Amino acid sequence: MRAEVLKGHLEFLLLAAIARQPSHGYGVVEAIRSATQGELDLAEGTVYPVLYRLEGAGLLTSSWTTVGGRRRRVYRLTRRGRARLARERREWTKFAGAVQAVTA
């Protein structure tokens, strides 16, 4: 999928993936890749700055964990993050319905 199609939706995708399962950055990339059967293959270099921004905005919280001797920062939604995700879902549903009405 073209990168410009994702513009404006990346935060929504990351919040949705983390809502399914708290995860570290690479785990979020893999979850999105798996859920979309490879259609969305995000670069880690694109994802990490957005995760940091979402955490700075109070939408995510993180904690360090060690798995197999490697430290990983695991992200979770905050209450504000869940509220933002719900709002984004409503907006996406309206947008997708409008596009479908025009293109069907």
HUTA-V954060 format. One record per residue. PSI is psi in whole degrees, 0 to 359 (NA if undefined). OMEGA is omega in whole degrees, -180 to 180 (999 if undefined). Layout:
BEGIN
psi->[PSI PSI]
omega->[OMEGA OMEGA]
END
This chain:
BEGIN
psi->[140 142 324 338 327 341 129 350 355 316 317 313 317 317 317 318 318 330 324 318 117 141 167 169 310 326 324 315 313 320 318 317 315 314 330 12 41 356 322 106 87 142 137 323 340 324 315 315 325 320 316 319 317 323 317 331 359 15 338 157 158 158 153 140 159 126 122 33 359 133 136 142 117 129 144 151 144 177 316 323 320 320 318 319 317 317 316 321 316 314 319 318 317 315 311 321 320 316 317 320 325 323 349 NA]
omega->[-179 -177 -178 177 -179 -177 -180 -178 -175 179 179 180 -179 178 -179 180 -179 176 178 -176 174 -174 172 -173 -179 177 177 178 -179 180 179 178 -179 -178 -178 -180 176 -179 176 -179 -174 176 179 180 176 -173 -174 178 179 177 179 180 179 177 178 179 179 180 177 169 180 175 -180 175 177 180 180 179 -180 177 179 176 -178 -178 177 176 171 175 177 178 178 178 179 179 179 179 179 178 179 -180 180 -180 178 -179 -179 178 178 178 179 -180 -179 -172 -177 999]
END
